[in-house]
Amino acid sequence: MMRREIAEQGEAVAATLEEVRRRAERVREAMSGRRRILFVARGSSDNAAIYGRYLVETQLGVPASLAAPSIATHYRARLDLSDTLVVSVSQSGRTEEIVEVQRWAASLGAATVAVSNDAESPLAIESDVALTTQAGTERSVPATKSYTSQLAALAGLAASLDGGESLWPLLDGVPAEVARLEAAEDGVAGAVDLLAGSDEMLVTGRGLVFGTALEVALKLEETCLRPVRGLSYADLRHGPIAVVGPGLTAVVVAAPDGPMLAPIVELAGDLSARGAQVMAIGGDSALAAASAYRVAGPDLPELVAPIALIVPAQLVVEALARRLGLDPDAPRGLSKITATDPA
């Protein structure tokens, strides 16, 4: 099921972008008079929200942040959110913690936008604006098409707000590139060979692709049952790089352009010099030269590359799980709706 759902992402992304276009005026109305955006999410949705935050801040000049849900659900803090647009992101729209945080935010004066895959979910119904991703039912537990659709919805949200209009022409090319990558098996078998023999792994990226790096790490952990650290380039440089050495595989994730590419290429060279085996996902020819192995990424500018950049990683993870004798559709101990605090 995971492999089939990976192959449905181009269509899901295209349909989601069209849905957001139809709701663009409602999104602008919700943002009217607001000066900040607060994202609320967990798990893969949180990784999507990281992309949303970078996109909003770099393109719109609007301060954005990621909520700590326990501030609402456990500490019951009273904040002034009257100048805030709260964007809640949940595949199911039924994760009680996220629904509770949205209710809390609305009670404190926030306008609310819900990004979910179910228009009938509590999160969608109770929001001021529901942006419903068009992924269809996702049966595999690891999020694939629901995740890329969330990225598309968040990019469409940014494109719908003042200052983001130039994103729409870039987004027009994304569905075809997602479709191309979901059928591209080149490099997958070699990446699986490399990762199957790795007991220690870390994944790193920075800027607009940082959320993608964290999503790659999460997919390797939940689907392949390997302990993996997901670190930003900057955090890796500030201390953890000291443990890098022979026996470690470093997965470096990058867009094909942008201000973060040159530092990532330099980091790959440094990791290799320390004895790590470096595998690149995306990037350019310089990153390929600095790495032991590279899986090609999308031919898209950095601003929208994350929507497609996760696709080759999904293919690798699904194939790696099967190589390891695991069921990629139903990882051990996981379900589609997660209770943060089980009863």
ABEGO torsion letter per residue (X at the ends): XAAAAAAAAAAAAAAAAAAAAAAAAAAAAAABGBABBBBBBBEAAAAAAAAAAAAAAAAAGBBBBBBBAAAAAAAGBBBBAAABBBBBBBAAGABAAAAAAAAAAAAAGBBBBBBBABAABAAAAABABBBBBAAEBBABABBBAAAAAAAAAAAAAAAABBGAAAAAAAAAAAAAAAAAAAABABGAAAAAAAAAABABBBBBBBEAAAAAAAAAAAAAAAAAGBBBBBBBAAAAABGAAAABBBGBBBBBBBBABEAAAAAAAAAAAAAAAAGBBBBBBEEBAAAAAABABBBBBBBBBAAAAAAAAAAAAAAAAAAAAAAAGBBAABBBGBBABBBABBX
